[in-house]
């Protein structure tokens, strides 16, 4: 049996908030077009510094270089480009993804 004189109604609030934004990583400067000479010295294109607003780890993946004369060195985060004599003179598009655990930014 309850004693009505000792009852204290109690309440509390629940605030529901949005999760903190997780922004995608990006390069400190825009990627630039690289020009190389057929049969010339190899060109090494080091990617610019990666910035992640939340300091998350990042990866570079899904690398698509449409030709065998362009190779990616993951440890140096650079591409070596060395078109041999006989290579078709044109513009080649290299694609890859820069991502952190939550966000992916296609190049």
Buried (B, 14 or more C-beta within 10 A) or exposed (E): EEEEEEEEEEEEEEEEEEEEEEBBBBBEEEEEEEEBEEEEEEBEBEBBEBEBEBEBEBBBEEBEBEEEBBBBEEEEBBBBBBBEEEBEEEEBEBEBBBBBEEBBBEB
